[in-house]
């Protein structure tokens, strides 16, 4: 039986078009200059919209960064889940999940660190912040799932360990002392901490 789908109306298409233009403009400017050196006016100009319209989609620059980074994070998490599917060892499966997330976060290091700060301290009532928090939960669920490949780890322990691993990831990616580290060095740092955590 065919599912009756309603065509998307002109107004909704216009909203999606503006959102795509805003996301593309913010991504390009943030990547090129860093979030701190870009104004909302520059983003609005590049997206060919008014600043008032821009603020209908994100109320400040932090929300714009969340919008941009969330779209990249979705792809990174999907890549990590796919990479972990064929990995039997729980530790290496965790590393397979987190490597694309770390890589995504380090494309522009200051932006990545600001994104993490926005997740922790931003307004959870804002839609892009809620999406970022949901992605964090999805990452923890993916990690908890692969941790249960070790038959000694039940669902409750796996969820707790995944939450701790999430905190380890945040600190390793955000720490000022790690600014100069490469993706591989950050991942190795996380691997060592997770290995110690899983050693029982």
Secondary structure, DSSP 8 states (H G I E B T S, - for coil): ---------HHHHHHHHHHHHHHHHHHHHHHHH-GGG--HHHHHHHHTS-HHHHHHH-SSHHHHHHHHHHHHHHHHHHHHHHHHHT--SHHHHHHHHHHHHHHHHTSSHHHHHHHHHHHHHS-TTSHHHHHHHHHHHHHHHHHHHHHTTSTT--HHHHHHHHHHHHHHHHHHHH-GGGTT--HHHHHHHHHHHHHHHH--
